[in-house]
Amino acid sequence: MQRTLAIIKPDAVQRQLVGVIISEIEMNKFAISAIRTLQLTSARAADFYQEHRGKPFYDSLVAATASGQLYALVLEKENAVDAWRQLMGPTDPAKAGPLTLRRRFAIDIQRNSVHGADSPAKAAQEIDFFFGEGA
């Protein structure tokens, strides 16, 4: 069993899509082993996306992430990282397949409704960020 982090971003929470996204997660046979709702401060969102510092989209990404409540979930499944990334679809919803969450629910490339780790190592780091001792 592998674990990954999933985030239902503020844009999806504001549009009341939490239930439908969680239903999709469960229909795709992920186990949800932890879930919490919170709102990140701008500083905490900046820490979360630190690898993107200096990129043109960084400030707007941080602002969008800190704009409201989000849901952080720990998902478990064989090959959870890859399976969650397939269900989400590419970051750009215009390039996502028709059944992916981002194609169905994203507003644009930054307000794309969900986030997922891109590797098992990153998943462990992100799970610790939201559920570890310092969370």
C-alpha positions in Angstrom: 0.0 0.0 0.0 1.3 3.4 -0.9 0.3 6.8 0.5 -0.1 10.1 -1.1 -1.4 13.5 -0.2 -4.4 15.0 -2.0 -5.6 18.6 -1.5 -9.1 19.8 -2.4 -8.2 23.4 -3.1 -10.1 26.5 -1.9 -11.6 27.1 -5.4 -13.3 23.7 -5.2 -14.3 24.1 -1.6 -15.9 27.5 -2.4 -17.9 25.9 -5.2 -19.1 23.1 -2.9 -17.3 20.3 -4.8 -15.8 18.6 -1.8 -18.4 15.8 -1.7 -18.3 15.0 -5.4 -14.4 14.9 -5.4 -14.4 12.7 -2.3 -16.9 10.4 -4.0 -14.6 10.2 -7.0 -11.7 9.3 -4.8 -13.7 6.5 -3.1 -15.2 5.2 -6.4 -11.5 4.9 -7.6 -10.8 2.6 -4.7 -8.6 4.9 -2.6 -8.8 4.5 1.1 -8.9 7.9 2.9 -6.8 7.3 6.1 -6.7 11.0 7.2 -8.6 14.1 6.4 -8.6 17.6 7.8 -9.9 21.0 6.8 -7.9 24.2 7.3 -6.9 27.5 5.9 -3.3 28.2 5.2 -1.8 31.6 5.9 0.0 33.2 3.0 3.3 32.4 4.8 2.4 28.7 5.2 1.2 28.4 1.6 4.5 30.0 0.5 6.3 27.3 2.5 4.3 24.6 0.9 5.1 25.8 -2.6 8.7 26.8 -1.9 10.1 24.8 -4.8 8.2 27.2 -7.1 9.7 30.4 -5.7 11.0 32.7 -8.4 8.6 31.3 -11.0 6.1 33.7 -12.7 3.1 31.9 -11.2 4.4 31.6 -7.7 2.7 34.6 -6.1 -0.7 33.9 -7.6 -0.4 30.2 -6.6 0.3 31.1 -3.0 -2.6 33.6 -3.0 -5.0 31.1 -4.5 -4.0 28.4 -1.9 -4.4 30.9 1.0 -7.7 32.2 -0.3 -9.9 30.0 1.8 -10.6 26.6 3.4 -9.0 23.5 1.9 -9.2 19.8 2.6 -6.0 17.8 3.0 -6.4 14.0 2.6 -4.0 11.1 3.0 -4.9 8.5 0.3 -3.9 4.9 0.3 -3.8 2.5 -2.6 -1.4 0.4 -4.6 0.6 3.0 -6.7 -1.4 5.8 -5.0 0.9 8.6 -6.3 0.5 7.6 -9.9 -3.2 6.6 -9.6 -4.1 10.0 -7.9 -2.2 11.9 -10.6 -4.1 10.0 -13.3 -7.4 10.8 -11.7 -6.5 14.5 -11.3 -5.2 14.9 -14.8 -2.5 17.4 -15.9 -2.1 20.8 -14.1 -3.5 22.5 -17.2 -7.2 21.4 -17.4 -7.2 22.2 -21.1 -4.8 19.3 -21.5 -6.6 16.9 -19.2 -8.7 14.0 -20.3 -12.5 14.3 -20.1 -13.0 12.1 -17.0 -10.2 13.7 -14.9 -11.0 15.9 -12.0 -9.2 18.9 -13.4 -11.0 18.8 -16.7 -14.3 18.5 -15.0 -13.9 21.0 -12.1 -10.9 23.3 -12.7 -11.5 27.0 -13.4 -8.0 27.5 -14.9 -4.4 26.3 -14.6 -4.0 27.7 -11.1 -7.5 27.3 -9.7 -7.5 23.6 -10.8 -9.4 22.3 -7.8 -7.0 19.6 -6.6 -3.3 19.0 -5.8 -1.3 15.8 -5.6 2.3 14.9 -4.8 4.5 14.0 -7.9 6.5 11.3 -6.2 6.5 9.0 -3.2 9.2 11.1 -1.5 7.3 14.3 -2.1 4.1 12.6 -0.8 5.8 11.8 2.4 7.1 15.3 2.8 3.6 16.8 2.0 1.8 14.4 4.4 4.2 15.5 7.1 3.5 19.2 6.2 -0.2 18.8 6.8 -0.4 16.0 9.4 3.1 15.9 11.1 4.0 17.3 14.5 4.5 20.9 13.2 1.2 21.0 11.4 
